[in-house]
Amino acid sequence: MDFSSFLTSLATSFVIFVVLMFLFTWLSRKPGNVVVYFPNRILKGVDPFEGGSRTRNPFAWIREMMSSTEKDVINMSGLDTAVYLVFLSTVLGILVLSGIILLPVLLPVAATDDNIKSASKNTTSKGTFDEFDKLSIGNVTEKSPRLWAFLVAVYWVSFVTYYLLWKAYNHVSALRAEALMSSEVRPQQFAVLVRDIPAVPNGQTIKKHVDSYFESIYHDEFYRSMVVTNNKEVNKIYKELEGYKKKLARAEAIYAGSKKGGNGEGTRPTTKTGCLGLFGNKVDSIDYFNKKINELVPKLEAEQKVTLREKQQRSALVFFSSRVTAACAAQSLHAQMVDKWTVIDAPEPRELLWSNLKIKFFERQLRQYLIYILVALTILFYMIPIGIISAFTTLSNLKKLLPFIKAVVDIGALKTVLQAYLPQIALLVFLAMLPKLLLFLSKVEGIPSESHAVRAASGKYFYFSVLNVFIGVTLSASLFSTFKTIQDHPKEIITVLSNSLPGNATFFVTFVALKFFVGYGLELSRIVPLIIYHLKRKYLCKTEAERKEAWLPGDLSYGTRIPGDLLVITIVFCYSCISPLIIPFGVLYFALGWLILRNQALNVYVPKYESYGRMWPHIFLRIVAALILFQVTMFGYLGSKKFFYAPFLIPLIIISLIFSFICDKKFYRAFCNTALEVASHDLKESPNMEHIFRSYIPKSLSSEKPDEDQYDALSHVSRTESSV
């Protein structure tokens, strides 16, 4: 990409961002759009325009976000969101402190050398260089003492990263402890998840077996157990029943609306009884849906009883009357053999993956290894098409391979646009296809909770992104552009590839700029959700529930958002010393991310679960992995420059590993388990154990009948068997 194309890309992206920001200011102040731009506030019962949000100043929202506190974020969107913002601010701090030294030092050191001019006269390669290469390490001659500046810069970036990551780990650890010490009653703090229940002795039920085992260990602190059941059939009936209830509400709303149209009696809606309501006999909708509901209610109740009595699994939730006892149980070895009585912290009721709880210990281990192999194969196979995309979407390569398009793409304006956006857009679209597959594979492992599955999918997506986007694009672009040189002079492969590395910086600078200007502009303006909401409201939504469903925003989607951010920090790290001009773009990416996503956290997104910062160790480990990749890259690159002091970077790699090890030993255990000193803090009121217990009953097994016998059936409790 030449300099003019880069400037065109940057200017266009910036203009798009400014336009989208002004659209956000204008559209978010209109009353009809409040549910799209302030859904989190609405659901929390907070006035959307509290604090002067009605002002027409397009930068007023920035002032509001800067004045908000971390406590505001936790109150509105939970600790997980606050921890994510700590991640963004930490990386922002690393890049700012790094850039303060690297930019004024490395740019003059590189710009005042003449390696590119000399190489263009003497090299056998016909590679081309642009203005950016003169400001990169590629312009420094081999064995030059100037390379000392780049080696020392690697140490500076690394130690800044160590310092700020240590501070962030301390801070997040304190936030997690403070949240878990809260005097509020949270059901998951009084429960543990028990898997791998051994064979039941003759004459006992699974329920009685679990009760007697935990009562013998914990005595009066044990409250009750809930045996997990196979809910596949009851879930199916419940889902069908809920579907008919929604259809009935919709039909009644349509009928009520027809009465307001001038016809006092109104027109009763009709539906067809066949597939998808498109075929079959036409019947009165209200009568038909009422009939179906009346048929399904007793069917559901019968299936609930069958499920609770005959479809019990060897897994259970066990409840204790004390937070300390539950914390002790979750981190204790209960059986001599690890494949029996496996006890872990209970996830929140809303994030349990019920179908995974029954999977046995060795089956979980086998699934995990098989999924790892499958993901590794996916990464390898995906590298092939991504490498082809990165090579073929480069305009110069397209013209070489497809000469007949030369006349079209050489048109000035079209050429500039294609050079600026084609490779980056193709890459972003291709990457968007993967996250759901990785989340599905993570759930197949047998993971018990949604948050754990998201963390696992996020890790897979990060390694996929680094291997395919960063390494894959870099190598494929270099190999493609220099293949002829390597073929003619195979001994020059290392030199040719290392010399090509700085040239890829412009691709990644444009990639990062496109993500933060266009990506964050669309995030802030919410144009797509706004259009979808208004279309649904006008043409599809008839009931209040349907309208609410149309504007519910979901959560921050950590499974895809965090790997994307980690990919950017990996790219910026690895090119920070090779081409320091990438640092300001990294700063802009994380600064805008922190600002815009803070706004979205306070106003828009609604968390699906709360894991109290369990994502942080995952984030920390991958930032360190990105740092080590950066150190290895610089070691290899300085070696290719025949700089004899490149081995001085080897101790730095070892220091990074030691730093990660120390942080793991100091902090990680408290993120896996709740410290007893944290769990022992007093509550503001005595816990309602019945309420805690009932919060874990799946919706498909809950009942509206208040009688005691029905409740006992639903909760697997027999008063003669239970300890309470």
C-alpha positions in Angstrom: 0.0 0.0 0.0 1.5 3.4 -1.0 1.4 6.4 1.2 -1.5 8.1 -0.6 -3.7 5.0 -0.3 -2.9 4.8 3.5 -3.8 8.5 4.0 -7.0 7.9 2.0 -7.9 4.9 4.2 -7.2 6.8 7.4 -9.0 9.9 6.4 -12.1 8.0 5.1 -12.2 6.0 8.3 -12.0 9.1 10.4 -14.7 10.9 8.5 -17.0 7.8 8.9 -16.3 7.8 12.6 -17.1 11.5 13.0 -20.4 11.1 11.0 -21.4 8.1 13.1 -20.6 10.0 16.3 -22.8 13.0 15.2 -25.5 10.5 14.3 -25.3 9.0 17.7 -25.7 12.4 19.3 -28.7 13.2 17.2 -30.5 9.9 17.3 -29.9 9.1 21.0 -31.8 12.3 22.0 -35.0 11.3 20.3 -37.6 9.8 22.7 -38.5 7.0 20.3 -34.9 5.7 20.3 -34.4 5.6 24.0 -34.8 1.9 24.3 -32.0 1.4 21.8 -29.5 3.7 23.3 -30.3 3.4 27.0 -31.8 -0.1 27.6 -29.6 -0.9 30.6 -30.7 2.3 32.4 -34.3 1.5 31.6 -34.1 -2.0 33.0 -32.4 -0.7 36.1 -35.1 1.9 36.6 -32.8 4.8 36.0 -33.9 7.9 34.0 -32.1 7.6 30.6 -31.5 11.4 30.5 -30.4 11.8 34.1 -27.3 13.9 34.2 -27.9 16.2 31.3 -27.9 13.6 28.5 -30.4 15.6 26.4 -27.8 18.3 25.5 -27.1 18.7 21.8 -23.4 19.0 22.4 -21.9 16.0 20.5 -19.1 15.6 23.0 -21.3 15.8 26.1 -21.4 12.0 26.4 -17.5 12.0 26.6 -17.7 14.3 29.7 -20.3 12.0 31.3 -18.1 8.9 30.7 -15.0 10.6 32.1 -16.8 11.7 35.2 -18.3 8.3 35.9 -16.6 6.0 38.4 -15.6 2.4 38.5 -18.3 1.9 41.2 -20.9 3.3 38.7 -19.9 0.6 36.2 -20.1 -2.2 38.8 -23.5 -1.0 39.9 -24.9 -0.7 36.4 -23.2 -3.6 34.6 -21.4 -5.8 37.1 -17.8 -6.6 38.1 -17.0 -8.5 34.9 -17.5 -5.4 32.8 -15.5 -3.3 35.2 -12.6 -5.8 34.9 -12.8 -5.6 31.1 -12.5 -1.9 31.3 -9.4 -2.4 33.6 -7.9 -4.5 30.9 -8.5 -1.7 28.3 -7.1 1.0 30.6 -4.1 -1.1 31.5 -3.1 -1.8 27.9 -3.7 1.9 27.1 -1.3 2.8 29.9 1.3 0.3 28.5 1.1 1.8 25.0 1.2 5.4 26.2 4.3 4.9 28.4 6.0 2.9 25.7 5.2 5.5 23.0 6.6 8.3 25.1 10.1 6.8 24.8 9.9 4.8 21.6 8.5 7.5 19.3 11.0 10.3 20.0 13.9 7.9 20.2 13.4 5.2 17.5 11.9 7.3 14.7 15.0 9.6 14.4 17.3 6.7 14.8 15.6 4.9 11.9 15.0 7.9 9.7 18.6 9.1 9.7 20.0 5.8 8.3 20.1 4.8 4.6 19.7 1.1 4.5 16.7 1.2 2.1 18.5 3.4 -0.4 21.5 1.1 -0.3 19.4 -2.0 -0.5 17.5 -0.7 -3.6 20.8 -0.4 -5.4 22.5 -3.6 -4.3 19.9 -6.2 -3.4 18.9 -9.0 -5.7 15.3 -8.6 -4.5 13.0 -6.4 -6.4 10.9 -5.6 -3.4 9.5 -2.1 -3.1 9.6 0.3 -0.1 7.4 3.2 0.7 7.6 6.2 3.1 6.8 4.1 6.1 9.8 1.9 5.7 12.1 4.8 6.2 10.7 5.3 9.7 11.1 1.6 10.6 13.9 -0.6 11.7 14.1 -1.8 8.1 16.0 1.4 7.3 18.8 0.6 9.8 21.8 -1.1 8.2 23.0 -4.5 9.4 25.4 -4.6 12.4 24.7 -0.9 13.0 25.2 0.3 16.6 21.8 2.0 16.1 20.2 -1.4 16.7 21.1 -0.9 20.4 18.3 1.6 20.6 15.8 -1.0 19.4 17.1 -3.7 21.8 16.8 -1.3 24.8 13.3 -0.4 23.6 12.2 -4.0 23.9 13.4 -3.9 27.5 11.5 -0.7 28.2 8.2 -2.0 26.7 8.6 -5.2 28.7 9.2 -3.6 32.1 6.4 -1.1 31.6 4.1 -4.1 30.8 5.3 -6.0 33.9 4.7 -3.0 36.2 1.2 -2.2 34.9 0.1 -5.8 34.7 1.1 -6.3 38.3 -0.8 -3.3 39.4 -3.8 -4.4 37.4 -3.7 -7.9 38.9 -3.6 -6.4 42.4 -6.5 -4.1 41.6 -8.7 -6.8 40.0 -8.0 -9.2 42.9 -9.1 -6.5 45.3 -12.3 -5.8 43.3 -13.1 -9.5 43.3 -12.6 -9.8 47.0 -14.7 -6.7 47.7 -17.6 -8.1 45.5 -17.5 -11.5 47.2 -17.4 -9.9 50.7 -20.6 -8.1 49.9 -23.3 -8.4 52.6 -25.9 -9.2 49.9 -27.1 -12.7 49.7 -26.1 -14.4 46.4 -27.4 -18.0 45.8 -24.2 -19.3 44.2 -22.2 -18.5 47.4 -24.3 -21.0 49.4 -24.1 -23.9 46.9 -21.6 -26.3 45.3 -21.9 -28.4 42.2 -21.3 -32.1 42.7 -20.4 -34.3 39.8 -19.3 -37.9 39.4 -21.6 -39.3 42.1 -20.6 -42.9 42.6 -22.9 -45.9 42.3 -25.9 -45.8 44.7 -26.1 -48.5 47.4 -29.0 -50.9 47.2 -32.2 -49.5 48.7 -31.2 -45.9 48.3 -32.1 -43.2 45.8 -29.5 -40.8 44.3 -31.1 -38.1 46.4 -30.8 -40.0 49.7 -27.2 -41.1 48.8 -26.1 -37.4 48.3 -27.9 -36.2 51.4 -26.4 -38.9 53.7 -22.9 -38.3 52.3 -22.8 -34.6 52.8 -24.7 -34.7 56.0 -22.1 -37.0 57.5 -19.3 -34.6 56.6 -20.9 -31.2 57.2 -23.6 -32.0 59.8 -25.7 -29.0 60.7 -24.2 -26.8 58.0 -25.7 -29.0 55.2 -29.1 -27.8 54.1 -30.4 -29.7 51.1 -29.5 -31.2 47.8 -31.0 -31.0 44.3 -30.3 -33.9 42.0 -29.8 -32.9 38.3 -32.2 -34.5 35.9 -32.3 -35.2 32.1 -34.5 -32.3 31.1 -34.5 -32.8 27.3 -38.1 -33.8 27.0 -39.5 -31.5 29.6 -37.6 -28.6 28.1 -39.1 -29.4 24.7 -42.7 -29.4 26.0 -42.0 -26.2 28.1 -40.6 -24.4 25.0 -43.6 -25.4 23.0 -46.0 -24.2 25.7 -44.2 -20.8 26.0 -44.4 -20.5 22.2 -48.2 -20.9 22.2 -48.5 -18.4 25.1 -46.6 -15.8 23.1 -48.8 -16.6 20.0 -51.9 -16.2 22.1 -50.8 -12.9 23.5 -50.0 -11.7 20.0 -53.4 -12.9 18.7 -55.2 -11.1 21.5 -53.3 -7.9 20.8 -54.2 -8.1 17.1 -57.8 -8.6 18.1 -57.8 -5.7 20.5 -56.2 -3.5 17.9 -58.9 -4.4 15.3 -61.6 -3.1 17.8 -59.9 0.3 17.7 -60.1 0.6 14.0 -63.8 1.5 13.9 -65.3 -1.9 14.0 -66.7 -2.2 17.6 -66.7 -6.0 17.5 -63.3 -6.3 15.9 -62.0 -9.1 13.6 -60.7 -12.2 15.3 -57.4 -13.3 13.8 -57.0 -16.7 12.2 -54.2 -19.2 11.6 -53.5 -22.4 9.7 -52.9 -25.5 11.7 -50.2 -26.9 9.4 -46.4 -26.5 9.2 -45.3 -23.0 10.3 -48.9 -21.7 10.1 -48.6 -21.7 6.3 -50.6 -24.9 5.5 -53.7 -26.8 6.8 -57.1 -25.7 7.9 -57.8 -22.1 8.8 -59.0 -21.7 12.4 -59.7 -19.0 15.0 -56.2 -18.2 16.5 -57.3 -17.3 20.0 -59.4 -20.5 20.4 -56.7 -22.7 18.8 -53.9 -21.4 20.9 -56.0 -21.7 24.1 -56.8 -25.3 23.2 -53.1 -26.1 22.6 -52.1 -24.5 25.9 -54.8 -26.4 27.8 -53.5 -29.6 26.2 -49.8 -28.9 27.0 -50.2 -27.9 30.7 -51.2 -31.3 32.0 -48.7 -32.9 29.6 -45.9 -30.7 31.1 -47.0 -31.5 34.7 -46.9 -35.2 33.9 -43.5 -35.0 32.3 -42.2 -33.0 35.2 -43.1 -35.8 37.6 -41.6 -38.4 35.3 -38.4 -36.4 34.9 -37.9 -35.8 38.6 -38.5 -39.4 39.6 -37.1 -41.4 36.7 -34.5 -39.3 34.9 -32.1 -38.4 37.7 -28.4 -38.0 36.8 -25.3 -38.6 38.9 -24.8 -34.9 39.5 -26.3 -32.6 42.1 -26.4 -29.1 43.6 -25.7 -29.2 47.3 -26.7 -26.2 49.5 -25.2 -25.1 52.8 -26.5 -22.6 55.3 -23.1 -20.8 55.5 -20.9 -19.2 52.8 -17.7 -20.4 54.6 -18.9 -24.0 54.5 -19.8 -23.8 50.8 -16.3 -22.2 50.1 -14.6 -25.0 52.1 -16.5 -27.7 50.3 -15.8 -26.3 46.8 -12.0 -26.4 47.4 -11.7 -29.7 49.2 -11.0 -33.2 48.0 -14.0 -35.3 49.0 -13.0 -38.7 47.8 -9.7 -40.7 47.6 -10.2 -41.2 43.9 -10.5 -38.0 41.8 -13.2 -39.4 39.6 -15.7 -39.6 42.4 -17.5 -36.8 44.3 -16.0 -34.0 42.3 -17.0 -30.8 44.0 -16.6 -27.3 42.5 -18.1 -23.8 43.1 -21.7 -23.6 41.9 -22.2 -21.2 38.9 -25.0 -18.7 39.0 -28.4 -20.2 38.3 -28.8 -18.3 35.0 -25.6 -19.6 33.5 -25.7 -23.4 34.3 -25.3 -25.6 31.3 -27.6 -28.4 32.6 -27.0 -30.9 29.8 -23.2 -30.9 30.6 -23.5 -31.6 34.3 -24.1 -35.4 33.8 -20.9 -36.0 31.8 -18.5 -38.2 33.8 -14.9 -37.4 34.8 -12.9 -39.4 32.2 -15.4 -38.6 29.5 -14.8 -34.9 30.2 -11.0 -35.4 30.0 -11.4 -37.3 26.7 -13.7 -34.7 25.2 -11.3 -31.9 26.2 -8.3 -33.5 24.4 -10.4 -34.3 21.3 -11.6 -30.7 21.2 -8.1 -29.4 21.5 -7.0 -31.6 18.5 -10.0 -30.5 16.5 -9.4 -26.8 17.2 -5.7 -27.3 16.3 -6.8 -28.8 12.9 -9.3 -26.0 12.5 -6.5 -23.4 13.0 -4.3 -25.2 10.5 -7.0 -25.5 7.9 -8.2 -22.0 8.3 -4.6 -20.7 7.8 -4.8 -21.9 4.2 -7.8 -19.8 3.1 -6.7 -16.8 5.2 -3.2 -17.0 3.6 -4.8 -17.1 0.2 -7.1 -14.1 1.0 -4.2 -12.0 2.3 -2.2 -12.8 -0.8 -4.9 -12.5 -3.4 -6.6 -9.4 -2.0 -3.4 -7.4 -2.3 -4.0 -5.3 -5.4 -0.5 -5.8 -6.9 -0.9 -9.6 -6.5 -4.3 -9.6 -8.1 -3.0 -7.8 -11.1 -0.2 -10.3 -11.5 -2.5 -13.3 -11.2 -5.4 -11.8 -13.1 -3.9 -9.5 -15.8 -7.3 -8.8 -17.4 -8.5 -6.8 -14.4 -5.6 -4.4 -14.7 -7.5 -1.9 -16.8 -10.3 -1.7 -14.3 -8.3 -1.5 -11.0 -5.9 1.1 -12.5 -8.7 3.6 -12.4 -7.4 6.2 -9.9 -10.3 6.5 -7.4 -11.1 2.8 -7.6 -7.5 1.8 -7.1 -7.2 3.9 -4.0 -10.3 2.5 -2.4 -9.4 -1.1 -3.2 -5.8 -0.7 -1.8 -7.2 1.0 1.3 -9.9 -1.5 2.3 -10.0 -4.7 0.3 -7.6 -6.9 2.3 -8.8 -5.7 5.7 -12.5 -6.1 4.9 -12.0 -9.5 3.5 -10.1 -10.6 6.6 -12.7 -9.2 9.0 -15.5 -10.9 7.2 -13.7 -14.2 7.2 -12.9 -14.0 10.9 -16.6 -13.3 11.8 -17.6 -16.8 10.8 -15.6 -18.6 13.5 -16.7 -17.5 17.1 -20.0 -19.5 17.2 -18.1 -22.7 16.1 -15.5 -22.3 18.9 -18.2 -21.6 21.5 -20.1 -24.7 20.5 -16.8 -26.8 20.7 -16.1 -25.4 24.1 -19.6 -26.4 25.4 -19.0 -29.9 23.9 -16.0 -30.3 26.3 -18.5 -30.7 29.2 -17.9 -27.3 30.7 -20.6 -26.6 33.4 -21.3 -22.9 33.0 -21.8 -20.3 30.3 -19.0 -18.0 31.6 -16.5 -20.8 31.6 -17.5 -21.8 28.1 -17.0 -18.2 27.0 -13.6 -18.1 28.5 -12.6 -21.3 26.8 -13.9 -20.1 23.5 -12.2 -16.8 23.9 -8.8 -18.6 24.5 -9.3 -20.7 21.4 -10.2 -17.6 19.3 -7.2 -15.7 20.6 -4.7 -18.4 19.5 -6.5 -18.8 16.2 -6.4 -15.0 15.6 -2.7 -14.8 16.4 -1.6 -17.8 14.4 -3.8 -17.0 11.4 -4.1 -13.2 11.3 -0.8 -12.1 12.7 1.6 -14.9 11.8 -0.4 -16.2 8.8 -0.9 -12.9 7.1 2.7 -11.8 7.8 4.3 -15.0 6.4 1.9 -15.5 3.5 2.3 -11.9 2.3 6.1 -12.0 2.6 6.3 -15.4 0.9 4.0 -14.4 -1.9 5.8 -11.2 -2.7 9.3 -12.6 -2.5 8.7 -16.1 -3.8 10.7 -15.5 -7.0 13.7 -14.2 -5.1 13.6 -17.1 -2.7 13.4 -19.5 -5.7 16.4 -17.9 -7.4 18.4 -17.4 -4.2 17.3 -19.9 -1.5 20.1 -18.9 0.8 18.5 -15.4 1.2 15.2 -16.7 2.6 15.8 -15.4 6.1 17.1 -12.1 4.9 14.3 -11.6 2.5 11.5 -12.5 5.0 13.0 -10.3 7.7 13.3 -7.4 5.3 9.7 -7.9 4.3 8.5 -7.8 7.9 8.5 -3.9 8.3 6.5 -3.6 5.0 3.6 -5.5 6.6 3.3 -2.8 9.3 1.1 -0.6 6.9 -1.4 -3.5 6.5 -1.7 -3.9 10.3 -1.9 -0.1 10.9 -4.8 0.1 8.4 -6.3 -3.0 10.0 -6.2 -1.4 13.5 -7.5 1.9 12.2 -10.4 0.3 10.4 -11.3 -1.6 13.6 -11.3 1.5 15.9 -12.7 4.2 13.6 -15.4 2.2 11.7 -15.9 -0.6 14.3 -16.2 1.7 17.3 -18.2 4.2 15.3 -20.8 1.5 14.5 -20.7 0.4 18.1 -21.4 3.9 19.4 -24.0 4.9 16.8 -25.9 1.5 17.0 -27.2 2.1 13.5 -27.9 -1.5 12.7 -29.7 -2.4 16.0 -31.7 0.9 15.6 -32.9 0.0 12.1 -33.7 -3.6 13.1 -35.7 -2.4 16.1 -37.8 0.1 14.2 -38.5 -2.4 11.4 -39.6 -5.0 14.0 -41.7 -2.5 16.0 -43.5 -1.3 12.9 -44.1 -4.6 11.0 -43.7 -7.5 13.5 -44.2 -6.5 17.1 -47.8 -6.6 18.5 -47.3 -7.1 22.2 -45.3 -5.4 24.8 -43.2 -8.5 25.3 -42.4 -8.6 21.6 -41.4 -5.0 21.6 -39.1 -5.5 24.6 -37.5 -8.6 22.9 -36.8 -6.4 19.9 -34.7 -3.9 21.8 -33.0 -6.1 24.4 -29.3 -5.6 23.6 -27.6 -8.7 25.1 -24.2 -8.5 26.8 -20.8 -7.2 25.7 -20.0 -10.6 24.0 -16.6 -11.1 25.8 -16.0 -14.3 23.8 -15.3 -12.3 20.6 -14.5 -8.9 21.9 -11.6 -9.8 24.2 -9.8 -12.0 21.6 -10.1 -9.1 19.1 -8.6 -6.7 21.6 -5.8 -9.2 22.4 -5.0 -9.6 18.7 -4.6 -5.8 18.4 -2.3 -5.7 21.4 -0.3 -8.6 19.9 0.1 -6.7 16.6 1.0 -3.4 18.3 3.5 -5.1 20.6 5.2 -7.0 17.8 5.5 -4.0 15.6 6.1 -1.4 18.3 9.9 -1.5 17.8 9.9 -2.6 14.1 7.6 0.2 13.0 6.9 2.6 16.0 4.3 4.5 14.1 1.8 1.8 14.9 1.9 2.8 18.6 -0.4 5.9 18.2 -2.9 3.8 16.4 -2.9 1.3 19.2 -3.3 4.1 21.7 -6.3 5.4 19.7 -7.8 1.9 19.5 -7.7 1.3 23.3 -8.6 4.9 24.2 -11.7 4.9 22.0 -12.5 1.4 23.2 -12.3 2.4 26.9 -14.5 5.5 26.3 -17.1 4.0 24.0 -17.5 0.7 25.7 -17.8 2.5 29.1 -20.7 4.3 27.6 -22.2 1.1 26.3 -21.7 -0.6 29.7 -23.4 2.1 31.6 -26.3 2.7 29.1 -26.7 -0.2 26.7 -25.5 -3.8 27.4 -27.1 -6.0 30.0 -24.9 -8.8 31.5 -26.1 -12.4 31.1 -24.1 -13.6 34.0 -21.6 -12.5 36.7 -18.3 -14.5 37.3 -16.7 -11.8 39.5 -13.7 -11.2 37.3 -12.9 -14.8 36.5 -11.9 -13.6 33.0 -8.9 -11.6 34.2 -6.4 -14.5 34.6 -7.3 -15.5 31.1 -6.6 -12.0 29.8 -3.4 -11.6 31.8 -1.9 -14.9 30.5 -2.6 -13.9 26.9 -1.1 -10.4 27.3 2.0 -12.1 28.6 1.9 -14.5 25.6 1.7 -11.5 23.3 4.7 -10.0 25.1 6.8 -13.1 24.7 5.9 -13.4 21.0 7.1 -9.7 20.7 10.3 -10.5 22.4 10.9 -13.6 20.3 10.1 -11.7 17.1 12.6 -8.9 18.0 15.2 -11.5 18.9 14.8 -13.2 15.5 14.7 -9.9 13.6 17.8 -8.4 15.3 19.5 -11.7 14.6 18.6 -11.4 10.9 20.2 -7.9 11.0 23.5 -9.7 12.1 23.4 -7.8 15.4 25.7 -9.8 17.6 24.1 -8.6 20.8 20.6 -9.9 19.9 21.0 -12.8 22.5 20.7 -10.1 25.2 17.0 -10.5 24.7 17.0 -14.1 25.8 17.1 -13.2 29.5 14.1 -11.0 28.9 12.1 -13.9 27.6 13.0 -15.9 30.7 12.0 -12.9 32.9 8.6 -12.9 31.2 8.1 -16.6 32.0 9.2 -16.0 35.6 6.9 -13.0 36.0 3.9 -15.0 34.7 4.8 -17.9 37.1 5.0 -15.5 40.1 1.7 -13.9 39.3 0.0 -17.3 38.8 1.2 -18.4 42.2 0.3 -15.2 44.0 -3.1 -14.4 42.5 -4.6 -17.2 40.5 -5.8 -19.4 43.3 -8.1 -16.7 44.6 -9.8 -16.5 41.2 -10.5 -20.3 41.2 -11.9 -20.4 44.7 -13.3 -18.0 47.3 -10.8 -17.2 50.1 -12.3 -18.2 53.5 -11.4 -14.7 54.9 -13.6 -13.3 52.2 -16.4 -15.7 52.6 -16.5 -15.2 56.4 -17.8 -11.6 56.2 -21.2 -11.0 57.8 -24.4 -10.7 55.8 -26.8 -7.9 56.3 -29.6 -10.4 56.8 -30.0 -14.1 57.4 -30.2 -16.0 54.0 -33.6 -17.3 52.9 -32.4 -20.8 52.1 -35.8 -21.8 50.5 -35.4 -18.8 48.1 -31.8 -19.8 47.4 -32.8 -23.4 46.7 -35.7 -22.5 44.4 -33.6 -20.1 42.4 -31.8 -23.1 41.0 -34.9 -24.9 39.9 -35.1 -24.8 36.0 -38.0 -23.0 34.6 -39.2 -26.1 32.8 -39.5 -27.9 36.2 -41.0 -25.1 38.2 -44.6 -25.1 39.1 -47.3 -22.6 39.9 -49.0 -24.9 42.3 -48.4 -23.8 45.9 -49.2 -27.1 47.6 -46.3 -28.7 49.6 -46.4 -32.1 47.9 -46.0 -30.6 44.5 -43.0 -28.5 45.8 -41.4 -31.6 47.2 -41.7 -33.4 43.9 -40.2 -30.5 42.0 -37.3 -30.1 44.4 -36.5 -33.8 44.7 -37.1 -33.4 48.5 -38.9 -35.8 50.6 -39.4 -34.5 54.2 -38.7 -37.9 55.6 -35.3 -38.1 53.8 -34.1 -34.5 54.0 -32.1 -33.2 56.9 -34.3 -30.1 57.2 
